[in-house]
Every structure is written in C-alpha cells, then in structure tokens.
Amino acid sequence: MKNDLIQKVENALNHIRPYLEADGGDVKLLDITDEMIVQLELLGACGSCPMSMMTLKAGVEQTIKNEVPEIKGIRAI
C-alpha cells in the first residue's frame, strides 16, 4: 500500500517539477509518515529561496492533495 502511495505522490510531483526546475529547484520525496504527511527535501534554488515555503504550500501541497487525497499535508525536511 505504501509503495502505491509513494508512486502516486511521485506522479503528482512530476506534474509540478517542470515549474520548479525552471527556477533552478526541485524536490525529493523522502518518506510518507503513518500520519499521511509527505516529507520532502528542497533541492537547488528551492533550498534557499525565500518564497519556497509559499511554493511548497500553495503549489506542491495542493498538487499532491488533489491527486492523492489520502495525503494530509507536507513537510520540508
């Protein structure tokens, strides 16, 4: 079951990755907790961008929740 969730989240991330990469950034899926929180690592420009938390919540989290409704939220590690 967890592998299915991971694949669904990766698919959702693949939809938003081109936008992140256009600005020199990316995200890496680290884990999905038992509480259904996706743990992500911010990479490249995303790690130092002052707008990254807004991008994470507005863009990445919304995309993941739309495609994988089981997910409750995301957390940057």
mmCIF file of the N, C-alpha and C atoms, coordinates in Angstrom:
data_MODEL
# 
_entry.id   MODEL 
# 
loop_
_atom_site.group_PDB 
_atom_site.id 
_atom_site.type_symbol 
_atom_site.label_atom_id 
_atom_site.label_alt_id 
_atom_site.label_comp_id 
_atom_site.label_asym_id 
_atom_site.label_entity_id 
_atom_site.label_seq_id 
_atom_site.pdbx_PDB_ins_code 
_atom_site.Cartn_x 
_atom_site.Cartn_y 
_atom_site.Cartn_z 
_atom_site.occupancy 
_atom_site.B_iso_or_equiv 
_atom_site.pdbx_formal_charge 
_atom_site.auth_seq_id 
_atom_site.auth_comp_id 
_atom_site.auth_asym_id 
_atom_site.auth_atom_id 
_atom_site.pdbx_PDB_model_num 
ATOM 1   N N  . MET A 1 1  ? 0.825  -1.206 0.000   1.00 0.00 ? 1  MET A N  1 
ATOM 2   C CA . MET A 1 1  ? 0.000  0.000  0.000   1.00 0.00 ? 1  MET A CA 1 
ATOM 3   C C  . MET A 1 1  ? 0.861  1.259  0.000   1.00 0.00 ? 1  MET A C  1 
ATOM 4   N N  . LYS A 1 2  ? 1.917  1.243  0.836   1.00 0.00 ? 2  LYS A N  1 
ATOM 5   C CA . LYS A 1 2  ? 2.761  2.439  0.915   1.00 0.00 ? 2  LYS A CA 1 
ATOM 6   C C  . LYS A 1 2  ? 3.476  2.685  -0.417  1.00 0.00 ? 2  LYS A C  1 
ATOM 7   N N  . ASN A 1 3  ? 3.869  1.594  -1.089  1.00 0.00 ? 3  ASN A N  1 
ATOM 8   C CA . ASN A 1 3  ? 4.525  1.760  -2.387  1.00 0.00 ? 3  ASN A CA 1 
ATOM 9   C C  . ASN A 1 3  ? 3.585  2.404  -3.398  1.00 0.00 ? 3  ASN A C  1 
ATOM 10  N N  . ASP A 1 4  ? 2.295  2.056  -3.338  1.00 0.00 ? 4  ASP A N  1 
ATOM 11  C CA . ASP A 1 4  ? 1.307  2.680  -4.222  1.00 0.00 ? 4  ASP A CA 1 
ATOM 12  C C  . ASP A 1 4  ? 1.208  4.175  -3.938  1.00 0.00 ? 4  ASP A C  1 
ATOM 13  N N  . LEU A 1 5  ? 1.182  4.535  -2.647  1.00 0.00 ? 5  LEU A N  1 
ATOM 14  C CA . LEU A 1 5  ? 1.116  5.946  -2.268  1.00 0.00 ? 5  LEU A CA 1 
ATOM 15  C C  . LEU A 1 5  ? 2.345  6.702  -2.737  1.00 0.00 ? 5  LEU A C  1 
ATOM 16  N N  . ILE A 1 6  ? 3.504  6.094  -2.555  1.00 0.00 ? 6  ILE A N  1 
ATOM 17  C CA . ILE A 1 6  ? 4.748  6.732  -2.980  1.00 0.00 ? 6  ILE A CA 1 
ATOM 18  C C  . ILE A 1 6  ? 4.708  6.989  -4.481  1.00 0.00 ? 6  ILE A C  1 
ATOM 19  N N  . GLN A 1 7  ? 4.243  6.006  -5.251  1.00 0.00 ? 7  GLN A N  1 
ATOM 20  C CA . GLN A 1 7  ? 4.175  6.178  -6.706  1.00 0.00 ? 7  GLN A CA 1 
ATOM 21  C C  . GLN A 1 7  ? 3.192  7.280  -7.086  1.00 0.00 ? 7  GLN A C  1 
ATOM 22  N N  . LYS A 1 8  ? 2.055  7.342  -6.392  1.00 0.00 ? 8  LYS A N  1 
ATOM 23  C CA . LYS A 1 8  ? 1.069  8.394  -6.677  1.00 0.00 ? 8  LYS A CA 1 
ATOM 24  C C  . LYS A 1 8  ? 1.637  9.777  -6.363  1.00 0.00 ? 8  LYS A C  1 
ATOM 25  N N  . VAL A 1 9  ? 2.351  9.889  -5.242  1.00 0.00 ? 9  VAL A N  1 
ATOM 26  C CA . VAL A 1 9  ? 2.948  11.178 -4.872  1.00 0.00 ? 9  VAL A CA 1 
ATOM 27  C C  . VAL A 1 9  ? 4.034  11.558 -5.875  1.00 0.00 ? 9  VAL A C  1 
ATOM 28  N N  . GLU A 1 10 ? 4.852  10.589 -6.285  1.00 0.00 ? 10 GLU A N  1 
ATOM 29  C CA . GLU A 1 10 ? 5.893  10.868 -7.297  1.00 0.00 ? 10 GLU A CA 1 
ATOM 30  C C  . GLU A 1 10 ? 5.247  11.352 -8.595  1.00 0.00 ? 10 GLU A C  1 
ATOM 31  N N  . ASN A 1 11 ? 4.140  10.739 -8.992  1.00 0.00 ? 11 ASN A N  1 
ATOM 32  C CA . ASN A 1 11 ? 3.445  11.174 -10.205 1.00 0.00 ? 11 ASN A CA 1 
ATOM 33  C C  . ASN A 1 11 ? 2.950  12.608 -10.064 1.00 0.00 ? 11 ASN A C  1 
ATOM 34  N N  . ALA A 1 12 ? 2.421  12.942 -8.889  1.00 0.00 ? 12 ALA A N  1 
ATOM 35  C CA . ALA A 1 12 ? 1.955  14.311 -8.637  1.00 0.00 ? 12 ALA A CA 1 
ATOM 36  C C  . ALA A 1 12 ? 3.136  15.285 -8.685  1.00 0.00 ? 12 ALA A C  1 
ATOM 37  N N  . LEU A 1 13 ? 4.254  14.898 -8.092  1.00 0.00 ? 13 LEU A N  1 
ATOM 38  C CA . LEU A 1 13 ? 5.440  15.756 -8.108  1.00 0.00 ? 13 LEU A CA 1 
ATOM 39  C C  . LEU A 1 13 ? 5.949  15.956 -9.533  1.00 0.00 ? 13 LEU A C  1 
ATOM 40  N N  . ASN A 1 14 ? 5.810  14.938 -10.365 1.00 0.00 ? 14 ASN A N  1 
ATOM 41  C CA . ASN A 1 14 ? 6.269  15.061 -11.749 1.00 0.00 ? 14 ASN A CA 1 
ATOM 42  C C  . ASN A 1 14 ? 5.467  16.106 -12.517 1.00 0.00 ? 14 ASN A C  1 
ATOM 43  N N  . HIS A 1 15 ? 4.237  16.370 -12.088 1.00 0.00 ? 15 HIS A N  1 
ATOM 44  C CA . HIS A 1 15 ? 3.432  17.403 -12.738 1.00 0.00 ? 15 HIS A CA 1 
ATOM 45  C C  . HIS A 1 15 ? 3.942  18.810 -12.407 1.00 0.00 ? 15 HIS A C  1 
ATOM 46  N N  . ILE A 1 16 ? 4.491  18.977 -11.218 1.00 0.00 ? 16 ILE A N  1 
ATOM 47  C CA . ILE A 1 16 ? 4.921  20.312 -10.791 1.00 0.00 ? 16 ILE A CA 1 
ATOM 48  C C  . ILE A 1 16 ? 6.427  20.518 -10.964 1.00 0.00 ? 16 ILE A C  1 
ATOM 49  N N  . ARG A 1 17 ? 7.171  19.439 -11.139 1.00 0.00 ? 17 ARG A N  1 
ATOM 50  C CA . ARG A 1 17 ? 8.638  19.541 -11.265 1.00 0.00 ? 17 ARG A CA 1 
ATOM 51  C C  . ARG A 1 17 ? 9.101  20.490 -12.355 1.00 0.00 ? 17 ARG A C  1 
ATOM 52  N N  . PRO A 1 18 ? 8.496  20.496 -13.547 1.00 0.00 ? 18 PRO A N  1 
ATOM 53  C CA . PRO A 1 18 ? 8.990  21.417 -14.585 1.00 0.00 ? 18 PRO A CA 1 
ATOM 54  C C  . PRO A 1 18 ? 8.977  22.884 -14.139 1.00 0.00 ? 18 PRO A C  1 
ATOM 55  N N  . TYR A 1 19 ? 8.006  23.256 -13.329 1.00 0.00 ? 19 TYR A N  1 
ATOM 56  C CA . TYR A 1 19 ? 7.929  24.640 -12.842 1.00 0.00 ? 19 TYR A CA 1 
ATOM 57  C C  . TYR A 1 19 ? 9.041  24.920 -11.834 1.00 0.00 ? 19 TYR A C  1 
ATOM 58  N N  . LEU A 1 20 ? 9.312  23.955 -10.980 1.00 0.00 ? 20 LEU A N  1 
ATOM 59  C CA . LEU A 1 20 ? 10.393 24.110 -10.003 1.00 0.00 ? 20 LEU A CA 1 
ATOM 60  C C  . LEU A 1 20 ? 11.748 24.144 -10.707 1.00 0.00 ? 20 LEU A C  1 
ATOM 61  N N  . GLU A 1 21 ? 11.922 23.244 -11.677 1.00 0.00 ? 21 GLU A N  1 
ATOM 62  C CA . GLU A 1 21 ? 13.193 23.163 -12.390 1.00 0.00 ? 21 GLU A CA 1 
ATOM 63  C C  . GLU A 1 21 ? 13.443 24.423 -13.218 1.00 0.00 ? 21 GLU A C  1 
ATOM 64  N N  . ALA A 1 22 ? 12.381 25.039 -13.708 1.00 0.00 ? 22 ALA A N  1 
ATOM 65  C CA . ALA A 1 22 ? 12.537 26.275 -14.487 1.00 0.00 ? 22 ALA A CA 1 
ATOM 66  C C  . ALA A 1 22 ? 13.180 27.374 -13.655 1.00 0.00 ? 22 ALA A C  1 
ATOM 67  N N  . ASP A 1 23 ? 12.987 27.312 -12.331 1.00 0.00 ? 23 ASP A N  1 
ATOM 68  C CA . ASP A 1 23 ? 13.591 28.292 -11.430 1.00 0.00 ? 23 ASP A CA 1 
ATOM 69  C C  . ASP A 1 23 ? 14.846 27.755 -10.754 1.00 0.00 ? 23 ASP A C  1 
ATOM 70  N N  . GLY A 1 24 ? 15.353 26.621 -11.224 1.00 0.00 ? 24 GLY A N  1 
ATOM 71  C CA . GLY A 1 24 ? 16.601 26.072 -10.697 1.00 0.00 ? 24 GLY A CA 1 
ATOM 72  C C  . GLY A 1 24 ? 16.432 25.243 -9.440  1.00 0.00 ? 24 GLY A C  1 
ATOM 73  N N  . GLY A 1 25 ? 15.223 24.774 -9.168  1.00 0.00 ? 25 GLY A N  1 
ATOM 74  C CA . GLY A 1 25 ? 14.987 23.993 -7.960  1.00 0.00 ? 25 GLY A CA 1 
ATOM 75  C C  . GLY A 1 25 ? 14.363 22.642 -8.255  1.00 0.00 ? 25 GLY A C  1 
ATOM 76  N N  . ASP A 1 26 ? 14.109 21.900 -7.198  1.00 0.00 ? 26 ASP A N  1 
ATOM 77  C CA . ASP A 1 26 ? 13.452 20.602 -7.299  1.00 0.00 ? 26 ASP A CA 1 
ATOM 78  C C  . ASP A 1 26 ? 13.084 20.153 -5.889  1.00 0.00 ? 26 ASP A C  1 
ATOM 79  N N  . VAL A 1 27 ? 12.338 19.071 -5.806  1.00 0.00 ? 27 VAL A N  1 
ATOM 80  C CA . VAL A 1 27 ? 12.015 18.462 -4.520  1.00 0.00 ? 27 VAL A CA 1 
ATOM 81  C C  . VAL A 1 27 ? 12.278 16.971 -4.616  1.00 0.00 ? 27 VAL A C  1 
ATOM 82  N N  . LYS A 1 28 ? 12.622 16.388 -3.486  1.00 0.00 ? 28 LYS A N  1 
ATOM 83  C CA . LYS A 1 28 ? 12.870 14.950 -3.419  1.00 0.00 ? 28 LYS A CA 1 
ATOM 84  C C  . LYS A 1 28 ? 11.953 14.361 -2.354  1.00 0.00 ? 28 LYS A C  1 
ATOM 85  N N  . LEU A 1 29 ? 11.216 13.332 -2.710  1.00 0.00 ? 29 LEU A N  1 
ATOM 86  C CA . LEU A 1 29 ? 10.350 12.635 -1.761  1.00 0.00 ? 29 LEU A CA 1 
ATOM 87  C C  . LEU A 1 29 ? 11.218 11.787 -0.841  1.00 0.00 ? 29 LEU A C  1 
ATOM 88  N N  . LEU A 1 30 ? 11.132 12.051 0.463   1.00 0.00 ? 30 LEU A N  1 
ATOM 89  C CA . LEU A 1 30 ? 11.914 11.290 1.433   1.00 0.00 ? 30 LEU A CA 1 
ATOM 90  C C  . LEU A 1 30 ? 11.094 10.165 2.053   1.00 0.00 ? 30 LEU A C  1 
ATOM 91  N N  . ASP A 1 31 ? 9.851  10.464 2.419   1.00 0.00 ? 31 ASP A N  1 
ATOM 92  C CA . ASP A 1 31 ? 9.036  9.467  3.109   1.00 0.00 ? 31 ASP A CA 1 
ATOM 93  C C  . ASP A 1 31 ? 7.595  9.934  3.174   1.00 0.00 ? 31 ASP A C  1 
ATOM 94  N N  . ILE A 1 32 ? 6.717  9.012  3.484   1.00 0.00 ? 32 ILE A N  1 
ATOM 95  C CA . ILE A 1 32 ? 5.332  9.323  3.827   1.00 0.00 ? 32 ILE A CA 1 
ATOM 96  C C  . ILE A 1 32 ? 5.114  8.716  5.206   1.00 0.00 ? 32 ILE A C  1 
ATOM 97  N N  . THR A 1 33 ? 4.781  9.556  6.172   1.00 0.00 ? 33 THR A N  1 
ATOM 98  C CA . THR A 1 33 ? 4.635  9.084  7.551   1.00 0.00 ? 33 THR A CA 1 
ATOM 99  C C  . THR A 1 33 ? 3.330  8.302  7.718   1.00 0.00 ? 33 THR A C  1 
ATOM 100 N N  . ASP A 1 34 ? 3.195  7.629  8.852   1.00 0.00 ? 34 ASP A N  1 
ATOM 101 C CA . ASP A 1 34 ? 1.962  6.912  9.166   1.00 0.00 ? 34 ASP A CA 1 
ATOM 102 C C  . ASP A 1 34 ? 0.781  7.862  9.290   1.00 0.00 ? 34 ASP A C  1 
ATOM 103 N N  . GLU A 1 35 ? 1.073  9.143  9.561   1.00 0.00 ? 35 GLU A N  1 
ATOM 104 C CA . GLU A 1 35 ? 0.034  10.166 9.679   1.00 0.00 ? 35 GLU A CA 1 
ATOM 105 C C  . GLU A 1 35 ? -0.321 10.759 8.318   1.00 0.00 ? 35 GLU A C  1 
ATOM 106 N N  . MET A 1 36 ? 0.236  10.176 7.247   1.00 0.00 ? 36 MET A N  1 
ATOM 107 C CA . MET A 1 36 ? -0.026 10.614 5.867   1.00 0.00 ? 36 MET A CA 1 
ATOM 108 C C  . MET A 1 36 ? 0.532  12.012 5.577   1.00 0.00 ? 36 MET A C  1 
ATOM 109 N N  . ILE A 1 37 ? 1.698  12.301 6.165   1.00 0.00 ? 37 ILE A N  1 
ATOM 110 C CA . ILE A 1 37 ? 2.411  13.537 5.881   1.00 0.00 ? 37 ILE A CA 1 
ATOM 111 C C  . ILE A 1 37 ? 3.573  13.192 4.949   1.00 0.00 ? 37 ILE A C  1 
ATOM 112 N N  . VAL A 1 38 ? 3.634  13.872 3.813   1.00 0.00 ? 38 VAL A N  1 
ATOM 113 C CA . VAL A 1 38 ? 4.721  13.672 2.862   1.00 0.00 ? 38 VAL A CA 1 
ATOM 114 C C  . VAL A 1 38 ? 5.917  14.500 3.328   1.00 0.00 ? 38 VAL A C  1 
ATOM 115 N N  . GLN A 1 39 ? 7.063  13.851 3.447   1.00 0.00 ? 39 GLN A N  1 
ATOM 116 C CA . GLN A 1 39 ? 8.285  14.541 3.835   1.00 0.00 ? 39 GLN A CA 1 
ATOM 117 C C  . GLN A 1 39 ? 9.133  14.750 2.582   1.00 0.00 ? 39 GLN A C  1 
ATOM 118 N N  . LEU A 1 40 ? 9.443  16.018 2.322   1.00 0.00 ? 40 LEU A N  1 
ATOM 119 C CA . LEU A 1 40 ? 10.186 16.397 1.126   1.00 0.00 ? 40 LEU A CA 1 
ATOM 120 C C  . LEU A 1 40 ? 11.473 17.113 1.484   1.00 0.00 ? 40 LEU A C  1 
ATOM 121 N N  . GLU A 1 41 ? 12.464 16.971 0.616   1.00 0.00 ? 41 GLU A N  1 
ATOM 122 C CA . GLU A 1 41 ? 13.689 17.758 0.720   1.00 0.00 ? 41 GLU A CA 1 
ATOM 123 C C  . GLU A 1 41 ? 13.679 18.772 -0.416  1.00 0.00 ? 41 GLU A C  1 
ATOM 124 N N  . LEU A 1 42 ? 13.929 20.035 -0.076  1.00 0.00 ? 42 LEU A N  1 
ATOM 125 C CA . LEU A 1 42 ? 14.020 21.080 -1.085  1.00 0.00 ? 42 LEU A CA 1 
ATOM 126 C C  . LEU A 1 42 ? 15.430 21.077 -1.656  1.00 0.00 ? 42 LEU A C  1 
ATOM 127 N N  . LEU A 1 43 ? 15.531 21.050 -2.977  1.00 0.00 ? 43 LEU A N  1 
ATOM 128 C CA . LEU A 1 43 ? 16.825 20.951 -3.638  1.00 0.00 ? 43 LEU A CA 1 
ATOM 129 C C  . LEU A 1 43 ? 17.100 22.185 -4.491  1.00 0.00 ? 43 LEU A C  1 
ATOM 130 N N  . GLY A 1 44 ? 18.372 22.432 -4.759  1.00 0.00 ? 44 GLY A N  1 
ATOM 131 C CA . GLY A 1 44 ? 18.766 23.531 -5.630  1.00 0.00 ? 44 GLY A CA 1 
ATOM 132 C C  . GLY A 1 44 ? 18.298 24.867 -5.105  1.00 0.00 ? 44 GLY A C  1 
ATOM 133 N N  . ALA A 1 45 ? 17.780 25.688 -6.006  1.00 0.00 ? 45 ALA A N  1 
ATOM 134 C CA . ALA A 1 45 ? 17.332 27.031 -5.641  1.00 0.00 ? 45 ALA A CA 1 
ATOM 135 C C  . ALA A 1 45 ? 16.191 27.000 -4.635  1.00 0.00 ? 45 ALA A C  1 
ATOM 136 N N  . CYS A 1 46 ? 15.418 25.915 -4.605  1.00 0.00 ? 46 CYS A N  1 
ATOM 137 C CA . CYS A 1 46 ? 14.300 25.827 -3.656  1.00 0.00 ? 46 CYS A CA 1 
ATOM 138 C C  . CYS A 1 46 ? 14.776 25.842 -2.209  1.00 0.00 ? 46 CYS A C  1 
ATOM 139 N N  . GLY A 1 47 ? 15.980 25.317 -1.973  1.00 0.00 ? 47 GLY A N  1 
ATOM 140 C CA . GLY A 1 47 ? 16.501 25.263 -0.618  1.00 0.00 ? 47 GLY A CA 1 
ATOM 141 C C  . GLY A 1 47 ? 16.809 26.621 -0.024  1.00 0.00 ? 47 GLY A C  1 
ATOM 142 N N  . SER A 1 48 ? 17.120 27.600 -0.876  1.00 0.00 ? 48 SER A N  1 
ATOM 143 C CA . SER A 1 48 ? 17.496 28.915 -0.369  1.00 0.00 ? 48 SER A CA 1 
ATOM 144 C C  . SER A 1 48 ? 16.514 30.018 -0.769  1.00 0.00 ? 48 SER A C  1 
ATOM 145 N N  . CYS A 1 49 ? 15.471 29.663 -1.490  1.00 0.00 ? 49 CYS A N  1 
ATOM 146 C CA . CYS A 1 49 ? 14.524 30.670 -1.970  1.00 0.00 ? 49 CYS A CA 1 
ATOM 147 C C  . CYS A 1 49 ? 13.621 31.143 -0.839  1.00 0.00 ? 49 CYS A C  1 
ATOM 148 N N  . PRO A 1 50 ? 13.490 32.462 -0.655  1.00 0.00 ? 50 PRO A N  1 
ATOM 149 C CA . PRO A 1 50 ? 12.614 32.966 0.402   1.00 0.00 ? 50 PRO A CA 1 
ATOM 150 C C  . PRO A 1 50 ? 11.135 32.664 0.145   1.00 0.00 ? 50 PRO A C  1 
ATOM 151 N N  . MET A 1 51 ? 10.781 32.346 -1.083  1.00 0.00 ? 51 MET A N  1 
ATOM 152 C CA . MET A 1 51 ? 9.389  32.040 -1.417  1.00 0.00 ? 51 MET A CA 1 
ATOM 153 C C  . MET A 1 51 ? 9.100  30.538 -1.376  1.00 0.00 ? 51 MET A C  1 
ATOM 154 N N  . SER A 1 52 ? 10.088 29.732 -1.017  1.00 0.00 ? 52 SER A N  1 
ATOM 155 C CA . SER A 1 52 ? 9.925  28.284 -1.115  1.00 0.00 ? 52 SER A CA 1 
ATOM 156 C C  . SER A 1 52 ? 8.803  27.745 -0.239  1.00 0.00 ? 52 SER A C  1 
ATOM 157 N N  . MET A 1 53 ? 8.605  28.295 0.949   1.00 0.00 ? 53 MET A N  1 
ATOM 158 C CA . MET A 1 53 ? 7.530  27.791 1.802   1.00 0.00 ? 53 MET A CA 1 
ATOM 159 C C  . MET A 1 53 ? 6.163  28.080 1.187   1.00 0.00 ? 53 MET A C  1 
ATOM 160 N N  . MET A 1 54 ? 6.023  29.235 0.556   1.00 0.00 ? 54 MET A N  1 
ATOM 161 C CA . MET A 1 54 ? 4.758  29.547 -0.104  1.00 0.00 ? 54 MET A CA 1 
ATOM 162 C C  . MET A 1 54 ? 4.555  28.614 -1.306  1.00 0.00 ? 54 MET A C  1 
ATOM 163 N N  . THR A 1 55 ? 5.607  28.399 -2.075  1.00 0.00 ? 55 THR A N  1 
ATOM 164 C CA . THR A 1 55 ? 5.539  27.482 -3.217  1.00 0.00 ? 55 THR A CA 1 
ATOM 165 C C  . THR A 1 55 ? 5.188  26.091 -2.743  1.00 0.00 ? 55 THR A C  1 
ATOM 166 N N  . LEU A 1 56 ? 5.809  25.686 -1.644  1.00 0.00 ? 56 LEU A N  1 
ATOM 167 C CA . LEU A 1 56 ? 5.572  24.354 -1.100  1.00 0.00 ? 56 LEU A CA 1 
ATOM 168 C C  . LEU A 1 56 ? 4.109  24.182 -0.723  1.00 0.00 ? 56 LEU A C  1 
ATOM 169 N N  . LYS A 1 57 ? 3.562  25.139 0.016   1.00 0.00 ? 57 LYS A N  1 
ATOM 170 C CA . LYS A 1 57 ? 2.180  25.025 0.473   1.00 0.00 ? 57 LYS A CA 1 
ATOM 171 C C  . LYS A 1 57 ? 1.179  25.230 -0.663  1.00 0.00 ? 57 LYS A C  1 
ATOM 172 N N  . ALA A 1 58 ? 1.363  26.295 -1.435  1.00 0.00 ? 58 ALA A N  1 
ATOM 173 C CA . ALA A 1 58 ? 0.377  26.642 -2.463  1.00 0.00 ? 58 ALA A CA 1 
ATOM 174 C C  . ALA A 1 58 ? 0.464  25.722 -3.672  1.00 0.00 ? 58 ALA A C  1 
ATOM 175 N N  . GLY A 1 59 ? 1.671  25.417 -4.105  1.00 0.00 ? 59 GLY A N  1 
ATOM 176 C CA . GLY A 1 59 ? 1.832  24.641 -5.329  1.00 0.00 ? 59 GLY A CA 1 
ATOM 177 C C  . GLY A 1 59 ? 1.969  23.154 -5.099  1.00 0.00 ? 59 GLY A C  1 
ATOM 178 N N  . VAL A 1 60 ? 3.010  22.779 -4.385  1.00 0.00 ? 60 VAL A N  1 
ATOM 179 C CA . VAL A 1 60 ? 3.331  21.369 -4.226  1.00 0.00 ? 60 VAL A CA 1 
ATOM 180 C C  . VAL A 1 60 ? 2.277  20.647 -3.393  1.00 0.00 ? 60 VAL A C  1 
ATOM 181 N N  . GLU A 1 61 ? 1.940  21.198 -2.233  1.00 0.00 ? 61 GLU A N  1 
ATOM 182 C CA . GLU A 1 61 ? 0.972  20.527 -1.367  1.00 0.00 ? 61 GLU A CA 1 
ATOM 183 C C  . GLU A 1 61 ? -0.390 20.400 -2.053  1.00 0.00 ? 61 GLU A C  1 
ATOM 184 N N  . GLN A 1 62 ? -0.829 21.449 -2.708  1.00 0.00 ? 62 GLN A N  1 
ATOM 185 C CA . GLN A 1 62 ? -2.133 21.416 -3.368  1.00 0.00 ? 62 GLN A CA 1 
ATOM 186 C C  . GLN A 1 62 ? -2.153 20.390 -4.493  1.00 0.00 ? 62 GLN A C  1 
ATOM 187 N N  . THR A 1 63 ? -1.075 20.324 -5.258  1.00 0.00 ? 63 THR A N  1 
ATOM 188 C CA . THR A 1 63 ? -0.989 19.348 -6.346  1.00 0.00 ? 63 THR A CA 1 
ATOM 189 C C  . THR A 1 63 ? -1.043 17.929 -5.799  1.00 0.00 ? 63 THR A C  1 
ATOM 190 N N  . ILE A 1 64 ? -0.283 17.672 -4.736  1.00 0.00 ? 64 ILE A N  1 
ATOM 191 C CA . ILE A 1 64 ? -0.266 16.329 -4.145  1.00 0.00 ? 64 ILE A CA 1 
ATOM 192 C C  . ILE A 1 64 ? -1.647 15.978 -3.590  1.00 0.00 ? 64 ILE A C  1 
ATOM 193 N N  . LYS A 1 65 ? -2.257 16.882 -2.838  1.00 0.00 ? 65 LYS A N  1 
ATOM 194 C CA . LYS A 1 65 ? -3.567 16.603 -2.235  1.00 0.00 ? 65 LYS A CA 1 
ATOM 195 C C  . LYS A 1 65 ? -4.639 16.396 -3.309  1.00 0.00 ? 65 LYS A C  1 
ATOM 196 N N  . ASN A 1 66 ? -4.568 17.132 -4.412  1.00 0.00 ? 66 ASN A N  1 
ATOM 197 C CA . ASN A 1 66 ? -5.544 16.954 -5.483  1.00 0.00 ? 66 ASN A CA 1 
ATOM 198 C C  . ASN A 1 66 ? -5.441 15.569 -6.109  1.00 0.00 ? 66 ASN A C  1 
ATOM 199 N N  . GLU A 1 67 ? -4.227 15.078 -6.264  1.00 0.00 ? 67 GLU A N  1 
ATOM 200 C CA . GLU A 1 67 ? -4.015 13.801 -6.933  1.00 0.00 ? 67 GLU A CA 1 
ATOM 201 C C  . GLU A 1 67 ? -4.001 12.611 -5.984  1.00 0.00 ? 67 GLU A C  1 
ATOM 202 N N  . VAL A 1 68 ? -3.677 12.867 -4.714  1.00 0.00 ? 68 VAL A N  1 
ATOM 203 C CA . VAL A 1 68 ? -3.607 11.791 -3.715  1.00 0.00 ? 68 VAL A CA 1 
ATOM 204 C C  . VAL A 1 68 ? -4.345 12.253 -2.466  1.00 0.00 ? 68 VAL A C  1 
ATOM 205 N N  . PRO A 1 69 ? -5.683 12.163 -2.472  1.00 0.00 ? 69 PRO A N  1 
ATOM 206 C CA . PRO A 1 69 ? -6.481 12.727 -1.377  1.00 0.00 ? 69 PRO A CA 1 
ATOM 207 C C  . PRO A 1 69 ? -6.198 12.145 0.003   1.00 0.00 ? 69 PRO A C  1 
ATOM 208 N N  . GLU A 1 70 ? -5.558 10.972 0.047   1.00 0.00 ? 70 GLU A N  1 
ATOM 209 C CA . GLU A 1 70 ? -5.212 10.358 1.348   1.00 0.00 ? 70 GLU A CA 1 
ATOM 210 C C  . GLU A 1 70 ? -4.188 11.195 2.110   1.00 0.00 ? 70 GLU A C  1 
ATOM 211 N N  . ILE A 1 71 ? -3.396 11.971 1.386   1.00 0.00 ? 71 ILE A N  1 
ATOM 212 C CA . ILE A 1 71 ? -2.323 12.754 1.996   1.00 0.00 ? 71 ILE A CA 1 
ATOM 213 C C  . ILE A 1 71 ? -2.923 13.927 2.769   1.00 0.00 ? 71 ILE A C  1 
ATOM 214 N N  . LYS A 1 72 ? -2.454 14.103 4.004   1.00 0.00 ? 72 LYS A N  1 
ATOM 215 C CA . LYS A 1 72 ? -2.975 15.155 4.880   1.00 0.00 ? 72 LYS A CA 1 
ATOM 216 C C  . LYS A 1 72 ? -2.184 16.459 4.779   1.00 0.00 ? 72 LYS A C  1 
ATOM 217 N N  . GLY A 1 73 ? -0.904 16.363 4.418   1.00 0.00 ? 73 GLY A N  1 
ATOM 218 C CA . GLY A 1 73 ? -0.074 17.551 4.336   1.00 0.00 ? 73 GLY A CA 1 
ATOM 219 C C  . GLY A 1 73 ? 1.331  17.197 3.915   1.00 0.00 ? 73 GLY A C  1 
ATOM 220 N N  . ILE A 1 74 ? 2.180  18.238 3.859   1.00 0.00 ? 74 ILE A N  1 
ATOM 221 C CA . ILE A 1 74 ? 3.588  18.018 3.509   1.00 0.00 ? 74 ILE A CA 1 
ATOM 222 C C  . ILE A 1 74 ? 4.480  18.750 4.504   1.00 0.00 ? 74 ILE A C  1 
ATOM 223 N N  . ARG A 1 75 ? 5.714  18.283 4.578   1.00 0.00 ? 75 ARG A N  1 
ATOM 224 C CA . ARG A 1 75 ? 6.689  18.910 5.490   1.00 0.00 ? 75 ARG A CA 1 
ATOM 225 C C  . ARG A 1 75 ? 8.048  18.902 4.797   1.00 0.00 ? 75 ARG A C  1 
ATOM 226 N N  . ALA A 1 76 ? 8.697  20.034 4.828   1.00 0.00 ? 76 ALA A N  1 
ATOM 227 C CA . ALA A 1 76 ? 10.056 20.125 4.302   1.00 0.00 ? 76 ALA A CA 1 
ATOM 228 C C  . ALA A 1 76 ? 11.033 19.695 5.377   1.00 0.00 ? 76 ALA A C  1 
ATOM 229 N N  . ILE A 1 77 ? 11.948 18.841 5.034   1.00 0.00 ? 77 ILE A N  1 
ATOM 230 C CA . ILE A 1 77 ? 12.936 18.333 5.988   1.00 0.00 ? 77 ILE A CA 1 
ATOM 231 C C  . ILE A 1 77 ? 14.286 18.964 5.692   1.00 0.00 ? 77 ILE A C  1 
# 
